[in-house]
C-alpha cells in the first residue's frame, strides 16, 4: 500500500455525517440502518391512520430473535381491520 493512499483509506473508514437529523426524536438513520425502515414505516402508518409519526415510531420495535422477523408493531384488532379494509 502506498503512503499517498493511506489518508484516503482512513477517510473511507469514517462514519457518515451525524448532522443529518430525523424529524422523529430518537431516530438516527445515518447511524442505524434499521432506523431508515422504522422511520419510513412510521411515516406511512401515520398517513394512513392520521396520527403523528412520532407516536408510531417508538412502537415499531426490534424483535427479540431473528426467527420472529426484523421488526414488530403491536396492532389492535380494530386497527388491523381499519388498516387492511381498504386493501380487500
N, C-alpha and C positions, 0 to 999 in steps of 0.2 A: 504494500500500500504506500503510495507516495505521500509525502508530508503535506503537499498542497491540497490533497483531497480530504485530509483529516478534519478541518473545520466544517466542510460541507457534510461530512458523515455525522459529526456531532450535532450539527444543526438539524439534521433529519430525525434525530432521536428525540427532539424536544416535543413536549405536549402541544396540542393545539391551543389556540388563544382561549383564555378563560374570560375575555372581555365580553364575548357574546353571551347575553343573558336571555333566559326564557321569561315570558310574562308570568309563568307559574312559579310561585315560591318553592324552593327546594328541588327544582328541575335544572339539571346541568347537562344538556345534550352534548356539549363539547368535551366533557369529561367522562360521561357514562353513555355508551351507545344505546342501552335499554331505555334511557330517558327520551330518546328520539321517538321510539314507538309509543311509550306511555303518554307523551305529550300529544302525539297525533291521535291516538285512540280517545284520550280525554277531550280533545277539541271536537272530534266528530260526534261523540256521545253528547257533549254539551249542546251542539247544534240540534241534534235530534230531540233531546228531552227539554231543551230550553232552560238549562241550568248552567251555572258558571263552570268553566273547565277547572278552576281552582278547587272546586268541591269534588269533582270527579277524579282528578289526578291522584290524590293520596289513596284512593280506594283501589286503584289498579296496582296490585302488589305482585312481587315475585313469588313464585311457588316455592314450597319447602324443598322439593326434589324435582329433578327434570322429568321424571316419569309422569308428573302431574301437569306438564306443559310449561310454557315460558312465563306467562302472566296469568293472574286470576282477578276476576272482578265479581264481587258479590252482587247478585241481581235478585230482587224480589219477584215473585210470580206475576204480580200485576204489571210491574215494569217490563218484564220479559214479554208479556202478551202485547203491551203497547208498543214495545220496541220492534217486534217482529210481525205485527199485524199488517204493517204496510208492505211487507215482503211477500206475503202469501197471495 
